């Protein structure tokens, strides 16, 4: 069976040891940016290891609509031929479920004299865009939108002025949208972030030839980008996504006798919060082959079955692992003691309300769980008592909710079912096939 999910539901059952070496799909954040930056640049950008999931393919289609040449060459290799800017698209830009894609593209398109209308699937149309629209409007863009700043919306760009913008909450997407708009604004654009967020945009801007200054000051990190800079095509190798690598790694940690290595994982220090947290929980994790690829640190991560213990996760760590909290909650379900995850209100406005869905799913699997407005507390089964399992989990079409509960089912007493598995392909095409290759018992429900 393909991991794109041709069945109505999937089940994960208690499995023997998981063993093997795999490579995580390309990092989604870097993949979106590679396509967008390549389309903004003048000349050819060659990309290797692009994540060919549905979200990223939506961004590829959007870049074509804005006038770039975008070709799939096979095996994760892509060629983007940019014309140094965007042209007005002839049709509505449908971003599907890609929240990162639409927010970054809004910023990139805002710098040009054009009008563009954006929409998405039901989930994306329910997610607020106000936090991106506000700074872009402050730079001179205008919007026509539904109440609450939701899609579909129409952007009118061009004639932007640089801005000094302090992020009200940590968000690499908002930071990136403002910086992308600043490329074609008059004067300097300055973003101040109280807590550092993933810095792929700053790194990639430099890789495409832009000048970016970053200062760490008492009030936070200050990023300065001079307007009117042109980007030049380059070569990009996309590292493995740590958010995707998390699933086979946590599966190995909770399944007795397991040892799994995920190769080529992005080890950017602003993306490794989960690895740090798992090590604090007592996880047997080792790094090897650490190297630099395209300006980003990468390496191979090996996870072995471990007796985990509950921890308090510092709220300030959230920006470095916000997408990994669902699978961290699964690790917490197998730990001895209580794991407290706070400062994670951002999870409520992802593809779903991930706090609520993880709390419901874990409770249905027999765990004692406490849900807070911006937190989740999990009382682990601990010791030699794995979670009961046995739940039929409602995922609301959220890929990370589905994969997290499938990982739980691999070591629970009773199989765990998830609905809507097709959505897994948005971030991790081939997930089921990879896990089954390691020895996981995942199949039609």
C-alpha positions in Angstrom: 0.0 0.0 0.0 1.3 3.5 -0.8 1.8 5.9 2.0 -0.3 8.5 0.2 -3.1 6.8 1.8 -5.6 5.1 -0.6 -7.6 3.7 2.3 -10.0 5.4 4.6 -7.9 4.7 7.7 -4.6 3.3 8.8 -3.7 1.2 11.8 -0.4 0.8 13.6 0.1 -2.4 15.7 2.7 -3.4 18.3 5.9 -4.2 16.3 9.1 -6.0 16.9 12.4 -4.1 17.0 12.7 -1.3 14.4 16.1 -1.4 12.6 17.8 0.2 9.7 19.1 3.4 8.1 16.8 5.8 6.3 16.9 9.3 4.9 14.2 11.8 5.9 12.5 13.7 3.1 13.9 17.2 2.4 13.2 19.9 4.9 9.9 21.6 4.1 10.9 25.0 5.3 14.0 25.0 3.2 12.2 23.5 0.2 9.5 26.3 0.1 12.3 28.9 0.3 14.4 27.4 -2.4 11.6 27.7 -4.9 10.5 31.2 -3.8 14.1 32.6 -3.8 14.9 30.9 -7.1 11.8 32.5 -8.6 12.8 36.0 -7.3 16.4 35.6 -8.5 17.8 36.4 -11.9 19.1 33.3 -13.6 19.0 29.6 -12.9 18.8 27.9 -9.4 19.5 24.2 -9.2 17.9 22.4 -6.3 18.7 18.9 -5.0 16.7 17.0 -2.4 13.6 19.1 -2.7 10.6 17.7 -0.6 8.1 16.7 -3.3 5.1 16.7 -0.9 1.9 18.4 -1.7 2.6 21.6 0.2 5.8 22.3 -1.6 4.3 21.3 -5.0 1.8 24.1 -4.4 4.6 26.6 -4.0 6.2 25.3 -7.2 2.9 25.9 -9.1 2.6 29.3 -7.5 6.1 30.3 -8.7 5.2 29.3 -12.3 2.1 31.5 -12.0 4.3 34.4 -11.0 6.4 33.9 -14.1 9.3 31.7 -13.2 10.3 28.6 -15.0 10.0 25.6 -12.6 11.1 22.1 -13.8 11.1 18.8 -12.0 14.1 16.9 -13.2 13.5 13.7 -11.2 14.8 12.3 -7.9 14.2 15.5 -6.0 16.2 17.6 -8.5 14.6 20.8 -9.7 15.5 23.7 -11.8 14.1 27.2 -11.2 14.7 29.9 -13.8 13.9 33.3 -12.3 13.4 36.6 -14.1 14.4 38.8 -11.2 10.9 39.5 -10.1 7.2 38.5 -10.2 4.6 39.2 -12.8 0.9 39.4 -12.1 -0.7 35.9 -12.2 -3.5 35.2 -14.6 -5.5 33.1 -12.1 -6.1 32.5 -8.4 -3.1 31.1 -6.5 -4.3 28.0 -4.7 -1.8 27.1 -1.9 -3.7 24.0 -0.8 -2.7 23.3 2.9 0.6 25.2 2.7 0.6 27.8 5.5 4.3 28.4 5.2 4.0 28.7 1.4 1.2 31.2 1.4 2.7 33.5 4.1 6.1 33.6 2.4 4.7 34.1 -1.0 2.5 37.0 0.3 5.7 38.7 1.4 7.6 38.0 -1.8 4.7 39.2 -4.0 4.1 42.4 -2.0 7.2 44.0 -3.4 5.9 44.1 -6.9 3.3 46.2 -8.7 0.7 43.5 -9.1 -2.6 42.1 -7.8 -2.9 38.5 -6.8 -5.6 36.5 -5.2 -4.8 33.6 -2.8 -6.9 30.7 -1.5 -6.4 27.3 0.0 -8.1 24.2 1.2 -10.7 24.3 4.0 -8.0 24.0 6.7 -5.8 26.9 5.3 -8.9 29.1 4.7 -9.6 28.8 8.5 -6.1 29.9 9.5 -5.5 33.6 10.3 -3.2 35.7 8.0 -3.5 38.9 10.0 -0.1 38.6 11.6 1.5 38.7 8.1 -0.9 41.2 6.6 -0.3 43.8 9.4 3.4 44.4 8.8 3.0 44.2 5.0 0.3 46.8 5.1 2.6 48.9 7.2 5.1 48.8 4.3 2.4 49.9 1.8 0.7 46.7 0.6 -3.1 46.5 0.6 -5.5 43.6 1.1 -9.1 42.7 0.4 -9.9 39.7 2.7 -12.6 37.8 4.6 -13.3 38.7 8.2 -10.5 37.7 10.5 -7.9 38.1 7.8 -8.7 34.7 6.3 -8.3 33.3 2.8 -9.3 33.9 0.1 -7.7 37.3 0.0 -6.4 39.7 -2.7 -3.0 41.4 -2.3 -2.1 44.6 -4.1 1.7 45.2 -4.0 4.4 47.6 -5.0 5.8 50.9 -3.9 6.8 49.5 -0.5 8.8 51.4 2.2 11.1 49.6 4.6 9.8 49.2 8.1 11.1 48.5 11.6 9.0 45.6 12.9 9.1 43.9 16.3 7.5 40.5 16.2 4.7 40.3 18.8 5.3 36.5 19.0 8.0 34.2 17.6 7.3 33.4 14.0 9.8 32.6 11.3 7.0 32.8 8.7 6.2 36.5 9.6 9.9 37.4 9.8 10.5 35.8 6.4 7.5 37.5 4.8 8.7 40.9 6.0 12.2 40.3 4.8 11.1 39.1 1.4 9.0 42.2 1.0 11.9 44.3 2.1 14.0 43.1 -0.8 12.0 45.4 -3.1 11.2 48.2 -0.6 12.8 51.6 -0.3 15.3 51.9 2.5 16.2 49.3 5.2 13.8 46.7 6.6 14.5 45.7 10.2 12.9 42.8 12.0 13.4 42.5 15.8 12.6 39.1 17.3 12.5 38.8 21.1 13.3 35.0 20.7 15.3 33.7 17.8 13.4 31.7 15.3 14.6 29.4 12.5 17.0 31.4 10.3 16.7 29.7 7.0 15.7 32.9 5.3 18.7 34.9 6.5 21.0 32.0 5.5 19.4 31.6 2.1 19.4 35.4 1.4 23.2 35.3 1.7 23.4 32.2 -0.5 21.6 34.2 -3.2 24.0 37.1 -2.9 22.0 39.5 -0.6 23.6 41.4 2.3 21.9 40.7 5.7 23.1 41.9 9.0 22.2 40.1 12.2 22.8 41.6 15.7 22.1 40.0 19.0 21.1 42.8 21.4 19.5 42.8 24.9 16.1 43.5 23.4 16.4 40.5 21.0 17.8 39.6 17.7 17.8 42.4 15.1 17.9 41.5 11.4 18.6 44.3 8.9 18.1 44.0 5.1 18.8 46.9 2.7 16.1 47.3 0.1 16.7 47.2 -3.7 18.9 44.1 -3.6 18.9 41.7 -6.5 19.3 38.0 -6.0 21.3 35.7 -8.3 20.5 32.1 -9.1 22.6 29.5 -7.2 22.8 25.8 -6.2 20.9 24.5 -3.1 21.0 21.1 -1.5 18.0 20.6 0.8 18.9 18.8 4.1 16.6 16.2 5.7 13.7 17.6 7.6 14.2 17.3 11.4 10.4 17.5 11.9 10.0 14.4 9.7 13.1 12.6 11.1 11.4 12.9 14.5 8.9 10.2 13.7 11.3 7.2 13.0 13.6 8.5 15.8 10.8 8.6 18.4 9.5 5.2 17.2 12.9 3.7 17.8 13.1 5.2 21.3 9.7 3.7 22.4 9.9 0.3 20.6 11.9 -2.3 22.6 15.1 -3.5 21.0 15.1 -0.8 18.3 18.0 1.1 16.6 17.4 3.4 13.7 19.6 5.9 12.0 18.2 8.9 10.0 20.8 10.2 7.6 21.4 13.8 6.5 19.2 15.5 9.1 19.3 19.3 9.3 21.0 20.3 12.6 20.6 24.0 12.5 20.7 25.0 16.2 17.4 26.8 15.8 15.7 23.5 14.8 17.1 21.0 17.2 14.9 21.6 20.3 13.4 18.2 20.0 16.7 16.4 20.1 17.8 18.4 23.1 14.5 17.6 24.9 14.7 13.9 24.1 18.2 13.8 25.5 17.0 15.5 28.7 14.4 12.7 28.9 17.1 10.1 28.8 17.0 9.2 25.1 20.0 7.3 23.7 20.7 9.6 20.7 24.0 9.9 18.9 25.2 12.3 16.1 27.7 11.3 13.5 29.0 12.6 10.2 28.2 16.2 11.1 29.0 18.4 8.1 28.0 21.6 6.3 25.8 21.5 3.2 24.8 24.7 1.5 25.4 26.8 4.6 23.4 24.5 6.9 24.8 22.0 9.4 23.6 18.4 8.8 24.4 15.0 10.2 23.2 11.4 10.9 21.1 10.8 14.0 20.9 7.4 15.6 18.2 6.5 18.2 18.1 3.4 20.4 15.3 2.1 22.6 15.5 4.1 25.9 13.8 4.3 29.2 12.4 7.9 29.1 11.5 10.1 32.0 9.2 13.1 32.1 10.6 16.7 31.9 9.5 20.3 32.0 10.2 21.7 28.5 11.3 25.4 28.7 8.7 27.6 27.0 11.5 29.5 25.3 12.4 26.3 23.4 9.1 26.3 21.5 10.3 28.2 18.4 13.0 25.5 17.8 10.6 22.6 17.8 7.0 23.9 17.4 6.1 21.2 14.7 7.6 18.4 16.9 5.4 18.8 20.0 2.8 16.2 18.7 5.5 13.4 18.5 7.1 14.7 21.7 3.8 14.1 23.4 4.0 10.5 22.2 7.4 10.1 23.7 6.0 11.6 26.9 3.3 8.9 26.8 5.9 6.2 27.3 8.0 8.1 29.9 8.1 7.7 33.6 6.5 10.7 35.2 5.0 13.9 34.0 6.1 16.0 30.9 4.9 19.6 30.9 4.9 21.5 27.6 4.1 25.1 27.9 4.3 28.2 25.8 3.0 26.3 22.8 -0.2 28.3 22.0 1.1 28.5 18.4 0.0 24.8 18.1 -3.6 25.9 18.2 -3.4 27.7 14.9 -1.5 25.1 12.8 -3.3 22.8 10.4 -5.5 21.9 13.3 -5.7 22.7 17.0 -2.9 20.3 17.8 -3.0 20.8 21.5 -6.7 19.7 21.6 -6.2 16.8 19.1 -3.2 15.4 20.9 -4.9 15.7 24.2 -8.0 13.9 22.9 -6.0 11.2 21.1 -3.7 10.4 24.1 -6.6 10.3 26.5 -8.4 7.9 24.2 -5.3 5.7 24.4 -5.5 5.6 28.2 -3.2 8.4 29.2 -3.9 11.0 31.8 -3.6 14.3 30.0 -4.2 17.9 31.0 -4.9 20.5 28.3 -4.1 24.2 29.0 -4.7 27.3 26.8 -1.1 27.3 25.8 0.2 24.0 27.1 -0.1 20.2 27.3 0.7 18.0 30.3 1.1 14.3 29.8 1.4 11.7 32.6 3.4 8.9 31.1 2.6 5.3 31.4 6.2 4.7 32.4 8.4 1.8 33.1 7.3 -1.5 31.6 3.7 -0.3 31.2 3.2 0.9 27.7 0.1 3.0 26.9 -3.1 1.0 26.3 -3.8 2.3 22.9 -6.9 1.1 21.1 -8.2 4.4 20.0 -9.7 5.5 16.7 -8.1 8.9 16.4 -9.7 11.8 14.7 -6.9 13.8 12.9 -8.9 16.6 11.3 -6.7 16.1 8.2 -3.5 17.0 10.1 -0.5 15.0 8.9 1.5 15.4 12.1 -1.4 14.3 14.3 -1.8 11.2 12.1 1.9 10.2 12.1 2.3 10.8 15.8 -0.5 8.5 16.7 0.7 5.8 14.3 4.1 6.0 16.1 2.3 5.5 19.4 0.5 2.4 18.0 3.8 0.7 17.2 4.5 0.2 21.0 1.0 0.4 22.6 -0.8 -2.7 23.9 -3.6 -2.4 21.4 -3.5 -1.1 17.8 -4.2 2.6 17.1 -6.2 3.8 14.1 -6.1 7.1 12.4 -8.5 8.6 9.8 -7.6 10.6 6.7 -4.0 9.2 6.2 -3.8 10.8 2.7 -2.9 14.1 4.3 0.5 12.6 5.4 1.7 13.2 1.9 1.7 17.0 2.5 5.0 16.7 4.4 6.2 13.1 4.3 5.5 11.2 1.1 6.6 7.7 1.6 6.1 7.7 5.4 4.3 4.3 5.6 6.7 2.6 3.2 9.7 3.9 5.1 8.4 2.8 8.5 7.4 -0.6 7.2 10.9 -1.0 5.8 12.2 -0.5 9.3 9.9 -3.3 10.6 6.8 -1.2 11.6 3.4 -3.0 11.4 1.4 -0.2 9.7 -1.4 -1.0 7.3 -5.0 -0.6 6.3 -7.4 -0.4 9.3 
